[in-house]
Amino acid sequence: MSDTSFSPNLRILLAEDDNDMRRFLAKALQNAGFSVASFDNGLSAYNRLREEPFQLLLTDIVMPEMDGIELARRATDLDPDIKVMFITGFAAVALNPDNNAPKQAKILSKPFHLKDLVNEVQRLLAA
């Protein structure tokens, strides 16, 4: 797969409460050709999801107002086709079967390379 260009209508909703991390991730994804809408908490991200479709939800797990797992559950209720990727320093939380995280969600553990993030996002969206 040498063609890494993605159609700009592939839209990513990013929810990350750490401001620096959020800006960093959004910039890397935009540089890779994605359209990104970013929010600092799960509730405002969810409200945006209700207004328009996104192909991927990229969310931190531990956030104020609504955590990433609840956000992912609600997102997949709204749109069963949305892809979900958790970014977390607490992979065990995401992997806990009791939390009802969407089964097909991908988990990227912090710290990670931006190149790895972009590759995982591209792989997930191409699937």
N, C-alpha and C positions, 0 to 999 in steps of 0.2 A: 504494500500500500504506500506508494510514493506520493500520492495526492493527499496533502494534508489540508487543503482548502475546504472549509465548510461553508455551507450556504449561510448567509447572515440571518436567515430566518430561524436558525437554531438558537433558541433563547434560553438563557440560564438564569435561574433565580438563585441568588446567593444570600444566605442568611448567616452572619457571623458577627458576634457582638464586640470582638476586638477590632478597633478602628484601623490600626496599622495592617493587621492581617487581612481585613476585608478589602482595603484599598489595593494591597499587594496582589491578592487573588484576582480581583476584578481586572486589574491592569494586565496580568498575565493572560487571562482568558480573552480579553479584548484584543490583545496583541496576537493571539492565536486565531482571531477572526470571529469570535463569538459575540453575540449581543448579550450584555449582562445587566440585570437590574439587581442592586444590592441593598440589603437592609440590615439594621443592627439588632433586630430581635425577631423572634418567630411570629409574633402576632401581626406586625406590619407586613412581613413577607407573605403570610397567609392571606391577608386582606388583598394584597396585589394579585395573588394567585386566583382569587375569586373574580377578578376583573378581566384577566386575559390568560391565554394558555402559554405555558413554558414547556420545553422538552426535557429540562433537567432541573432538579432541585439539588443544590449543593449547600449543605447546611452543617453548621457546627451542632454539637449535641447539647452542650451546656450553655443555655442562654436565658436571659430574663424574659418574663411574660409568657413565653411558650417555648418549651425546649424543642430541640431538633427532631426528636422522635415523635412527639405529638404533631409537630408541623408536617413531618413526612406522612404520618397516618392520615391526617386531614387532606394533604395534597393528593394522595393516592385515592382517597374517597371521591374527591372532586374530579380527578382525571386518572383513571386506572393505567393509562399509558405513560404517565410521567415517569422518568427515570430518577432514581434517588441516589445521591452519594453523600455519606457522612464524612466530615472532616473532624477529627477528634484527637485529643491527647489521651482519651479514655476508651480505647477500643473494646475493653471488656464490657463496658456499659452498653455499647451498641450491640454486642454479640449476645447479650443476655436474652434468652428466648422469652422471658416473662414480660419484656417491655413492649411486645407487639410491634416492633419496627417492621416495615415492609420487608418481606422475605428476600426480594431480589435486590435490596439495597447494597451498594458497594461501600466499603469503609476504607478511608485513607487516613492512616495514623500520622499525627504530628510527631516529630518534624518530618517534612517531606520536601522534595525538590519541586520547584515550579514545573520543570520539564515532566516530572512524574505525574503531577496533577493534570497537566494538559493532555498527556498521553492517555491517562485513565479516562478523562472526560471524552476524548475522541473515540476511544474504544467502546465506551458505554453507549454513546450516541450512534455509533455505527452498527451496533448489535441489532 
